[in-house]
Amino acid sequence: MSKQLSVSAGGSLTGEITVPGDKSISHRSVIFGALADGVTRISGLLEGMDVLATIAAFRAMGVEIEGPENGQLTVHGVGIDGLQAPAGDLDMGNSGTAMRLLAGLLAGQAFDARLIGDESLSRRPMRRVVEPLTTMGADISTAEGGTPPIAIRGGASLKGIAYDMPMASAQVKSCLLLAGLNAEGRTCVTEPAPTRNHTEQMLQGFGYPVQVDGATACVEPGHRLSATELVVPGDISSSAFFLVGATIAPGSRLLIRNVGINPTRIGILNVLKAMGADIQLQDQRTVGGEPVADLLVQSASLTGIHIDEADVPLAIDEFPAIFIAAAAAQGDTLLTGAEELRVKESDRIAVMAAGLAALGVEVEERPDGMLVKGGRIRGGRVDSHGDHRIAMSFAMAGLISDGPILIDDCDNVATSFPTFAQLAASCGLGVSEQDAS
Ligand code: S3P
């Protein structure tokens, strides 16, 4: 039996909230904490299923980890050469980040490993990491079709490469930089457009040198990571649902505290502001090396735009929410250059197009994006296809729909935002979780 979200029509979002910790930074905190010498203490960690999968994988490789409890995690690092062979498969659940980053890290270990995932992850493309890792000398293979499981044979000696990434992917970049820690010589990755830079920043925060020159990041072997204290900021990707909800729902005024605003993650702010949103960044500060602000968002009328393609990688996880904003806007919103959305936790172009159409919104699917004709959202029933961000985005549509919305297949909301329904209800969304009828 899977969970549904049941949303009543109307309402506004008011008050103050704090969203859970950033998922990308949480995964990397565990990974680098495990590889460091000494004890890393993390606070603000996201206790979502994706991050729990990463924690379980490192425990299976001999790393002692205490917690998580109230966002606190203590990782007893084993050093860059201290991981041990896991007894069985490493189950990455729904998490593409965990699978791709671990593939890079494990490619240069002395032991064999096999990475598996759930139904959604088992459909996602892994050649994008397997091919460059093979060029580096890894002994690594996937199922037919280039999908998981990923099987890695230990004992390969890796050589550094200079890799021009064909797509703008922080996961691929991070995978190769992690492989580069155990490769002979220098490993460099050049990206076609800026993507989130948490791996580069955090490696340096753990004392491991990374050379960044424009679009190219390089690492060399032979250094070590030192344990540190980490404070994970709130996830701008989780705040996106609330930014959209409070913008489209009349009478809203919502303060979202402690949100990470790393420049490689703020595409959602650029896009919503270009559409006419009223979002103020208050009390900008640096916490644990990351820029953070409180975001004050008030309702505003939105106008459709052609989304700047430069914002696509900077808002890559936020398009389900942006499509809801587009449906609420006056006029047409066009997204292009976003074919990567088709290989996320679901095909986010097809699944959002189907859900919007079910709610009476006129949409045209494109191979690399979508045209959304804004104006009105009806009530109805939509299928999230097990995609957490799609489920949460359609929940926000209820704020302006003319009838209730029922969203199917919502168990995976817990991968990134286990407290979503409670938090959204606490600030004014008429949402409840129920077992599927
Ligand atoms: C992530 C990178 C993005 C993003 C994912 C998290 C990361 O994927 O969609 O949710 O933590 O590196 P791509 O880099 O493949 O676009």
Residues whose N, C-alpha, C, O or C-beta is under 5 A from the ligand:
A	BS01	S3P	S24 T97 A168 S169 A170 Q171 I316 D317
